[in-house]
């Protein structure tokens, strides 16, 4: 087998697929609900047949199956939406998105591919779905429907052990059709990586000052005199290493927040409500990351200072006129820094038209592609020998 031909369901913008073509896995058909994401995907992977639309729509589903059969796919890769299960969401057991895995299973039953990779948040292992009046945990449902046809292995994978500079757990099912007599395995302990810290991953990148919302250039330079110089150095590295946009009240409190700390704990410079009272929140909001650890899990709200563990670690700059220590980079990670933390290729072909909100949200829902690459290399080592 020289090339594995695959179908990607719930494909997002193709984060997971970033390295597959390089190692002999060709995603020939993909499906994505959101038009903007589908266009992003098509820009990055122009040879893939992209089917835009809702997989729950019978016409769309039939088209996916027909195109996949015509292309003779022997792999199905699916990453159903996880918002109904994620700890960052409401964890609503009745969220309709939890049921979307059923459409992936139906596709697998119809196509009978040689290989299957299903991925989601670890909470899927305990999430129950109701199908045909029967309530089952997702793993039990998968085993019940596919267990006779496929060898199924499942594990909660820690991305930082797969060479990704990010602490991100994902629940993954690896399946091989039983008639092939091939086992698809996860990395052994001896094959796993030591954690890659943020300092090693992005510590050498130019410092950036944030762009302040509503400020003129004159006001911006009065607040950050080196803004343009830093911006120029950042853009020399990548057009995606550019200053994020933030509100002045967030910039001011994060300037006084040291590495690994939340501004909620600051003695003087802390978030306040409209009435001037001190804001209360989760201890990992308004929080800087650590240099000596991998990045925290990148969420869909990675552009917000007030969300979870999003702020650049920064460096101490010295004390201000009041004797308070000031720190650099009072901002979230740049898009380029997020790409590095997600283990994406540094030259990954993001379309110029893509807005930061689209890129950030899509990366937050993506699967670190280095994890996917290493899993497929394990499979290919067996199927090609």
N, C-alpha and C positions, 0 to 999 in steps of 0.2 A: 504494500500500500504506500503510494508516494504522497498522496494528499488526502486529508480528511475533509469532506465537504459538509458544511454545517448550516443549520438553521438557528438563528438567534431570535428568541422571543423576549418581549419586554426589553428591547435592545438599548433603550436610552440613546445616548449619542455614541455608543460603541467604546466606552472606556475599557471594558473587559477584553475587547478584541485587539487591543493596541499592538500586541506582539505576535498574534497567531499566524498571520501570513508569513512571517519570518521563519517559523518553525514547521510549516507544512500543513497548517489548518486553514482552510479557505471557507469563510462564511459567505455562502452564495445567496442566501435568502435571509431577510430580517424583517421583523415587524415592530413598529412603534406607534403608540396611540397619538402622541403629540406631534403635530406637523413640524413645528420648529426644531424639535429634537431629531425628527426623521431627516430633515434637510441638512442638519449638522452631520448626522451619520453619513448621509449620502456624499457630502463634501469630503469627509475623511476616507470613506470606502466607496469610491465611485463604481466599482465593478459589482458590488452587491445589489441584488434585486430587493429594493426596499418596498414593503407593503405598508402603507400608512392607514391606520384605522384601528378600531376597537375589536380586539380578538373575540369579544363576546358577541359581536355581530356575526350572524351565520354566513353572510356573504364574504366578509373579511376572512373568517376562519377557513371557509372552503378554498379561498384564493391562496391562503398560506399553504394549505395542504397540497393543492394542485401544483403550485410553483415548486414546492419542496420535492414532490415526487418526480416532477420533470427534471429537476436538477440532480436527482438521485442522492439526496443528502443521507449521510450515515452518522450524523451527529445532531443532537438537539441540545442547545444551551439556553437555559431560561433563568431569568432573575425577576420573578414576579414582584410587584410593588410591596414594600414592607411597612408602609406607614401605619397600617392597622395593628402591627405586631411590635414595632420598634419601641424601645424604652424612651426614645426621644419624642414619641407620639402619645396617643391616648390609650393604646393597647386595648382597643375595643374589640372583643371577640366576635361582634356582629358586623364589623367593618366589611363591606362587600369586597374590598380589595384582597382580603384574606382568602377569598374563594377563587381568585384568579389562577392559583396553582392548578386547579382542576382543568383549566383549558390547556395548560401545558401538558398535563397527563393525557388528556384526550388526543392531543397531537402526537405524543409519543406512541400511544396505542395504535394510531392509524398509520404512522410512518415506520414503526419498528426499526428505528435507527440502531446502529451497532453500539453507539456510545451516547451517554446522557450526562450532562452536568446541570444540576439544579442548585441554585444559591439563594440564600436569604439571611436575615438576621437570626441569631441563635434562638430568639424567642419563638421561631417557627416550630421548634421541636416540642414546645408545650402548647402551641396554639391549636384550638379545636375548630374544625369547620363542619358544617352540616351539609351533607350531600345525599340526595334521595331519602331524606328523612332520618339519616343515620349520622350521629355525631361522633367524629373521630379526630384524634390528634393527627396532624399532617404526616408525620413519619409512618404512623400506622396505616393511614390511607394510601400512601405511596407503596408501602410494602404489600398491602392487600391487592392493589390494582396491578402492580408491575412485578411483584416478587416471583411469579412463576416464570417470567420471561427474562428477567435481568438479575445479575449479581449486583447487589446494592451495598455500597459502603457509605457511611456517613461520619462526619467529624465536624467539630467546631474548630475552625482554623484561625489561628492568630496571625494576622498579616505580618507583624514584625518578625516572626520566625521564618518568613518566606522572602526576606530581604527588602521589605517595604518599611520605610522610616515612619511608621504610623502604627499606633495601637488600635487595631480594628479587628473585631471578631466577626466571622461569618460562618453560618451553618451551610455545609456543602454536601450534596449527595453526588457520588460518582457511580455510574452504572455501566456495565458492559453486558451485552446480550449473551445469554448462557451458551448458546451454540458456538460462540467464538472461542471459548475456553481461555479467556484472557481476564486477568484481574487488574483493575485500575486502583492504584494505591496512593495514599497520601504520603507526604514526606516522612521519612523516619527521623528519629531524634538526631542521628548523626548527620543527616542532610540539612537540618534546619540552620538558619543563620543566627548569629548573635545580634541583638538589637542595634539598629543604626540610629544614632541620636540626631536631633534637629541640628545640632552644631555641625555635625559631619555632613548632613544633607544640604543645609541652606546657610550655614554659618559664614560662608565665604561670599555670599551675595551682597551687593551694595545695600546699605541702609536706605530706607525711604521715609520721607515725611508724608503723612496723609494729606489728601486734598480736602480742604474744609468746605463743607456744604454752605453755599450762599456767599462765600467770600470772593471779592475781586482779587485779581492777581496782586494788586498793591497790598491788600489786607493779608493775603496769603504769605507774601514775602516779609511783611512786618512781623508776622507770627513765627514763620519758619524761613529765615534768611537764606538758607541753603537748599530750599525746596527744589528749585530748577536744576541746580548742579546734581543733586541726588537723583532727580528724575532722569536726567540725561545719562547718568551712569547705569541706572536700572534698565533703561531702554536699550543701552548698548549690549546688555546681556540677553534680553528678550523683550519683544514688544508687549509681552504679558507680565513682565516685572515692572508694573506701573503703579503709581500711588492709588490706594483705595480711597473712596469718598466717605467722609465721616462728619457727623455733627460736632460742633465745637465743644459741646458739653462732654461728649465722650472722649474727645482728644485731650481735653484738659485734665480729666481724672486719670486717664491712662498714662499721661506723662509722669505722674507721680506714683505709679504702681510698679513695683519691682518684679523681676522674673519669678514666675510660678505663683504669683499672688493675685488675689481679687481686689479690685478697687473698693469693694464693699467693706474691706477691712482697713482701709486707709484712715488714719487719724483725722486728717483735715480735708483731703481732696477725695471725696466720695460721691456716688450718684445721689441725686435728690429728686423728690417728686415735685410736681407743679407748685405745691404749697410750701416748698422749701424743706420739708421733712426728709429725713434720711431714707433712701430706698432700701427695701428689704428684698432679698432674692436668694436663689440657690448659690452655694459657695463657689460653684464653677462658672458663674456668670461674671462678666466684666473682668475676665481672668486672663493673665498672660500664661503662655506655655513655658516649659523648661528647656534649656539648651541641652542638658545632659540626658534627655530621654527622647524616645520617638515622639512624633506629634500625637496629640490626642485624636480620637476618632473625628474625622472630617464629616460634619453634618451638612444638611441642605441649607442651614442658616449660617454658613461659615463666613458670610459677609457682615455679620452683625456683632459689634463689640459687646452688646448686652446678652448675646446668646452664650452657648456653652464652650468654654476653653478655646476661644478663637483668636486671641490677641498674640501677636508676635512677642517672643521673649524679651527683646530689647537689650540695650547695654547701658550701664550707668554713664551719665554725661557730666556729673558734678552737681554741686548744690546751687540753688537759686539765691536771690537776695534775702530770702527769709530763712535760709539754712535747710530747705527741703531738697532731698535728692531728686534729680530729674533723670528720666530714662528715655532712650531713643525709641523710634518706631512705635509710637502709640497708635497702632493700627492692627487690623486683621492681616492675615497672610495674603500676599499678592496672588493673583491667578497662577503665576509661574511657580511660586513657592508651593501652592496647592498641588500643581502638577508633579513636582518633585516628591512631595509627601505621599502622593497617590501612586508613585512609581511609574508614571507615564513617561514616554520618551520626551526628552527636552525639546525636540523639534516637532512634537505632535501637531498635526496640521489643523489647528482650530480655525474655523472660518473667521475672517476679519469682521464680518457683519454680526457675529454673535455678541450679544450684550453680556456684560459681566454677570447679571442675575441669572441668565440662562446657563452660562458656563459653570458658575458656582453651584447652582442647584443640581445640575447634572453630575458634577464631580462628587457632590455629597451623596448622591444615590448610587454612584458607580462602584464597581468591584475593582480593587487594585489589580491591574493587569499582570503584574509580576507573579502574583499568586496563581492566576489562571495559566500563565505561560509555564510555570514550573510543574503544575499538575499535568498539563498536556505533554510536556517533555517526558514525564514518567510513563505516560501511556504510549507515546510514540516509540520509546525505547523498547517496548515489548512487541508492538505491532509491526515494527520495521525489521525486527531481528528474526 
